[in-house]
Amino acid sequence: MTKLIHSIMDVESCNSYVDNLYDVDSAKCLDAVIYIKNMIIGSNKAKNMIIQQGITPRLIQLLDDPIGGDDLKLEVIAVIGSLARGDENHIKSLTAAGVIPFLLNNVCASTNPQVIEFALRALQQLFQNEATKTDLLFADSRLVPQLLKLMPLSVCNQISVTSIFTNACKTSEHQAILCANGAVPALAALLNSPVGDVQLATLDAIASLCYQNQRVSALLTVSSFGGKSVTDHLVTLMARDRPVAMQLVAARCLTYLHRAGAICADDGKILYKTLPCLVRMCRKENRRTEKALGAETLAYLIEVDTELQRVASISDHLIQNLSLFLAKTRDNSSVQQLGVESIDEDAPASAKEVQNLKQAALRAFASLGANDEDIRKRIIETDQLMDHVVTGLTECGDHRVQLAAVRCLHSLSRSVQQLRTTFQDHSVWKPLMKLLQNADEDILAVASSTLCNLLLEFSPSKEPILESGAVELLCNLTRREDSALRLNGIWALMNMAFQAEQKIKIQILSSLGTDQVFRLLSDHEVGVVMKTLGLLRNLLSTKPHIDLIMAQHGRQIMQAVILILEGEHSPDVKEQALCILANIADGETAKEFIMSNEDVLRKLTNYMSHSNVKLQTAATFCIGNLAWNEDNGCLERQARLRELGVYRILQQLLCTNDATLFEKVKAALQQFS
Amino acid sequence: MENSSSSCGSATSNSLDRLKMLYPFVNEEDTPLPRCWSSKDKYNFIGLSQNNLRVHYKGYGKTHKDAASVRATHPIPSACGLYYFEVKIVSKGRDGYALDVLVVKKFSHFHLLLVLCRYMGIGLSAQGVNMNRLPGWDKHSYGYHGDDGHSFCSSGSGQPYGPTFTTNDVIGCGVNLIDNTCFYTKNGHNLGTAFADLPSNLYPTVGLQTPGEIVDTNFGQSPFVYDIEDDMRELRARVASTILNYPIPDKQGHWEASLQRMIATYLVHHGYCSTAEAFARSTGQEFGEEVASIKNRQRIQRLVLSGRMGEAIETTQTLYPTLLDSRPNLLFLLKVRQFIEMVGGSDSEVRSTTNRSPKSQNSGSPSMSPNYGGFGTSQGAHSSLRSRSRSRSSSPGHSSVQTSVIQSTKAFSQHLNGSSATAASSDMQEETDNDVEMNGASQNGSHSGTGETLVDPGVKEDSILEMEVDVAGPSNCTRRQLCGGNQAAMERTLDFGKELQTLSVTLRRQHGKNDANKKMLRDAFSLLAYADPWKSPVSEQLDPVQREPVCAALNSAIMESHHLPRRPPMELAIGHARELLRLMAQNGLGSCAFANIDHLLQP
């Protein structure tokens, strides 16, 4: 065979054909194209050569030239289609030369069904490469309607067009355009096709169309074809006598519909069909690709719903089966050495398959353990799971595995018990801190929220994390553009500051800097503002710390509080600010910052009469602290407060219905002698 | 036992269909399905109610010695393939624990004393396992227990398996009789395999240990919470793919050739002459029999199937002179059938008297050509029926023949349906059409060498076929009279009966007693004992379907006499397969439930 190719590829004869390609005589040209077509079929080497010869522009030219006729066109498109079936570089060189617009042009303009069919198939190949830009398809408003019109004409077209949609539809705008042109009913009709490949391609397209798109998903759920709703069709295609690949992609469609809010979690189609189907995919007898995709889809399906997590956790030995994904990947080398083939497939797993399985299992564990403590415990008890997570974190090569590992860690870190035991035993903070040093935003977001949990006051990891430079790292996070990262950073700092030693608090404040505090307090994310105020509260606790910090940063902190109280904020935010004042008022020398500030005092009295009980309570608490009769100089302060009419207001507040407020009022009144 | 089965039989009579639909391959005469709990096979702390579907505990429930179980009336038949039942916990009984069972569990950091209440177990057990125990504790006993969610595999200590269960939970137990595994479900969710390597003939079993515990059972009489049919679909697809992908050592295309031979012999055997020829042409098969011979057999078969036994016997004797002489029992069978047809008015012996005369003189005569000649010429008036007919002198039959012919078509298609070859019936029509064309064209060419007698049956056959194709609307009114309602025919029938009696005596004298023959004759004669034989207890004999075994016997005999197989290999293979499935069912191989031969034969 190779000999044959060699002889065919005899350079000279080939060159002469390439020369003929440029001949004005269309018959000669046609011969040359056919010759090239036959030469490159199935041979990447031949494709390399022909591309290096630089014939692509000429092919495009022929494609655009009406003189040659459909015969020539067909052969040219066949050559392009053949090249598009080659490796990634072939596709890249074709797209770089701008083949796609010309093919699309033919799809639109040609009247020859065979030309259209060939062109669609070539496009399908080109779009299958992830690097191919697909915006082109949506930029011209004629294209999508034209494709939808061509789609039903033949089985080939059905497969090509659905596959083009699957790969081209990458953003919500793309989804919207397809949807607006009637892709939903067109695809729904194809679900009924008697051809399995068409059904499969259609399911893929539906999945692309509805992924994270509420509108399209809602539309799909209310659509029907042949008197049967689309979702019922999907359930039918998920039946257990269907090919596994079809079950899997049908389950994926239903998963996306559920996550886009179109089907409830307690709908039988999800709870009794999709969930068990995906759980079944994780069985050890399935193929590796099916297992990985099944587990990954399952992770997405159950990510937020506690009930689905519970059901999945008891279904069909899921946790054990997932742990086998990891065990196999871990023991892969030894298994191969022993000459024992893995039971599911004859070929040993490729490195990519190993990683896919690993990340899928970790993601599934992350989802399973997101909410339920019992499930977390069962996951943790899985043989060597923590080892896998820790090694997963350090796998610098594979971003997806790292992300999955950190997600899994994050879910498990919600367990108080795990924080105290397993996490400590495995020193998970070490790889986590390392990961935080130089990870991208996806990983940072999850890793930093995991760090938040590890910094909770009861976590034994807190100390070592602090010692390894966490403060600086977290302060840097608060300066990130991504609001989720800022939130996690400030949140972790808040946790860190809770009941912390003085030196840590000072360290936090000095690394963060008051400027940054101001910036965070004017953040457009309420969460960030709240956590910043929470940080200030945590910093300003216990008398000596309050006095010390106020002595150093008192002026700025007061400014910050006033900023919040005067700003347009929700009562919850203002309550936090008042609580900070209350903490300041608890200090010895710090009290003066309030007492000397007429404006703040007036604000406090106003809040005591505010319509919101929470604000009243916070303000009253602050007054109580100011009037505290065990502190030095209390009498003067009390007198000053009486002057402002505080005492009178307190007496009026005694008739409140709110129990908490009443307690605070009583306590405050007791301070006045 | 009788007690229990009768009481649940009445209760589940309307649910019989559901169970039959779930397990269509179970032959309940050999292996009855479990339909309720056994009132005999239980410990006396167990009480049954609601048609033996509800189980409650009525013991002391103090220690595990008070445990009590009940088995279903019958073991699970292997032919179920996948068996499933569900138990709903109506009440988990009083709170509190069986305090005697103290189990120390070792945890990683500390010891914990656990007081276990093994209050409920659902599972399987073999016959004879102690019923004073919960399922799972003993050999050949398997259970899933509600208190700790553990599975007990013939052992006093359980393995962590699933979640716990309590009041209002529905626990299902599925037995895969192909892999011999068992799984459970909770509220419709599959918990995964619990046991493997199960023995066969296990009984559904439930065990209780706490006063007040009540469970209800669904053996399939109502819809299950779990979608077991989806599991069945998977197994069916799996078995089908196992069969389809079964590796066949096939060198040089022997496999294909033998399949083709199988089809060819089948077509030849049943006389699908043109199809057989076309098939042989396109596959390069050799023909095992001459076309003329096939056609002869086809003719005889048609006569038998249309009830014209006298002519069938004559034709047979003409074409295969020694056949019936050497097979007196077959001849007797044919004659008895002829008698029945005479009673029914289908045989030409009686019909000829009602409609035409020429035939009557020739009864018993082997020379047939005069009959058919007369047949043809006397009926010119009906030629309008043959609008598509070839320009030949032979004319179609008459109305009385029509009815019988149509009847035979019916019988034929019934026969075809019976062997599930529905698609073939239309094929048959086509096939007969073809035959007509061919006969018409080659009438005097190819057959001329074989003599006149062969030509004439061809003519007659044509007339029959013409009827099948062109005539619709049978008129059965005239048929429903004894011997066609004709006095002369009646007498002839009685005479024939006497001849038959004589033949029977002769046979007995020559070959000894034959009970089958005796019974056959008695049954046939008893037709005359009733004023309306069609409404008599023995009317079944008059059903045209009864012609088929006779036809098959005659055809087989002809085949045999030509040293060809009595039954076509394809039918033998199918018969083998059916028998193998039966053996599989008997021997606990559950795959038989999903290897539906009729399904596989359908396109």
Interface residues (C-beta under 8 A of the other chain):
Chain A: A239 R240 D241 Y272 P276 V279 V311 I314 S315 D316 H317 L318
Chain B: G162 P163 K186 G188 H189 N190 L191 G192 T193 D227 D230 D231 R233 E234 R236 A237
